Amino acid sequence: MVAFTGRNAEGSALFLGQPGQLTRAISQGAPTSNGPLTYLSNGRPSLASDGSAAIEGASRERAMILGVRAGEPFVVVSEGDRVKGEHRLSGLADPTEINSGRLFVEAADENQRNGAYSFSFSAHGDLGGAMLLSREIEVFPSSLTLAPTGRYTFLSLSRQGNRGSAATPVVSDDATSL
């Protein structure tokens, strides 16, 4: 399977499929639960073993992570969504990976702290299952990576008064540790 975005005079589109058998999965202008799709990232889409994919996009000024499964697009998470009632997301990055029904992505909160998050990769938009994986450690942008086992790692963004945080062990709600 391959996944990539392409741009032409009509705008951007996400293409999925086997080499030589690609299909247009979603294009600018497509309807979403947040309104018409006005932007698709030209970053690397995430591709799951079942052929579903995730990509960053936006409707007007509202960024979101879109999933596409069996040809049907759905919104996984959007800017402005509240995670477990604790904080509101104010920025989203290209998704890192889809693993075991979870989507891993970096996002910023309302205080502009960059964190590593895990969301349920479903068309139901269940943010109750969202997890902040980095807790007290701020994530250096574009550094989140996953191993096939589901373990993750990232670089720490050290701020004054938070020295040495890269050596702090962190355990997430699902018992995955750094």
N, C-alpha and C positions, 0 to 999 in steps of 0.2 A: 504494500500500500504506500501511496505517496499523498502528501497534502501540501499545497502551496497557494499563495495568493497571486493573482495576475491583475494587471490594470490595462484597460483599453479606453477608447473614447467615451464609453458609457459608464465607466467607473471601475471599481475593484470587485473581484469575485474570489471565493474560496473554491478550489478544485480538489476533488478527492478521487481516489480509485487506483487501479492497477496501471502501470505504464502502458500507454496506448489505448486505455479504456477509461479516460478521465471524465468525470461529470462535474458540472457546476453545482456545488452544494448550496451556496447562498451568495447573493449579489447585493451591491448597494441598491437601496430602494426597497428591499424586501421588508415585509411587515414583521415586527417583533412586538413583544408585550410592552416594550418601552417606546414604541413608535417606529417609523421607518428607519432602516439602517442607513446611516449617512457616511460611515467610515468603517473600513476594515484595515487592520494593522498589516503592514508588509513584513512583520516579524514572523518567526517560525511558528506555525500552528503546532499544537500538541496532537498526537495521533495515538489512539488506543488500539489494543490488539484486535478488537472487534470491528475496526474500521471507522469508529466514531472519532470526531475531532473537536478541538476547542481552539478558539481564536479570540483575540481582543477586537472589539468594535465599538461603535458608538451610535446613538441616535441623538442627533443635534449635538448638544454639549455634554450629554450624559454617557460616560464610558461604561462598557459592560463586557463580560466574558460570555461569548456565545458557544453553545455546544451544538453539534450536528450529529444525530444518530439516525440511521436508516433513512437518510434524506430529509429528516425533519429538524429544522433549527429550533433552539430554545435558549432562553436567557438563564445562565447559571447564577450570576451575581452582577450587581450594578453599583456604580458610584451612588452614594447616598444610602445604601442598605445598612442597616444596623446589625452588627454581629453580636449575638447573645445578649443584647441589651446593653453591652458594655461601651461600644464606640461605633462611630459611623465611618464607613469607608469613603475616602476622598480622592483616591487614585488607584488605578489598576495597571498592572504590567501584563505583557504577553504571558499566557499560561506556561508553566514549566513542564508539567506532565500530568497524564491521566493514569492512575494506578489503582487497581482494586476498587473501582467505583468511586474514587475520590479524585478531585482536581486540585492540583497544587499550584499556587500562584503567589506572587508578591503583590502587596497592596499597601497603601498608606492610609492612616487613620486621620481624623480631623485635626490632630496635632502634628501632622506631617511626619509621623514616625513610620518608617518602612518595616513591615513585618512579613513573615511567611505564614500563609493560610492554607487550609485544606477545606474544600467544599464538597458536598455530595454532588456527583456528576449525574444529575437526573433532570428530567423535564418538569419536575414538580416544584423546582425553585425552593427547596427546603433549607433555609438558612439556619434552622434550629440545629442542624448537624455541622455548622461551620465551626472550625477550630483555628485559633491563633496558635501557631506552633512555636513561635519565637519568644513569647511572653516578655521577659525583661530585657532581652537582647534585641537591639535594632539591627535589621538586616541590611548589609551593603547592597545597593541596587544591582540587579541582574546576576546575583551570585547563588541563588537557590538551585540546588541540583538534587536529584533522587537516584538511588540505586534500585535495581530491579526488585530488591527485597522490601522496598518501601521506606527504607531509612533515608534520611535527608541530611544535607549539610548546607551551610552558607557561610559567607564571610560576615564578621561582625563590624558594624559601623560604630566606632568608639567616639563618644562625645566627652568633653571635660566632665569629670566627676563620675565617669562610668568606665574607667580604665580597667583592663583585665577581664572585661565581660566575655571575651571570646573563649576564655577557659572555664566559664560557668556552665555546668551541666544543666540541660533543660530536658524535661520529660513532658511530652504532650499528653492530651486526654486519652489518646489511643495507645499509650505506653510505648510509642516510638521515641527513641532518644537520639540525640546528636552523637 
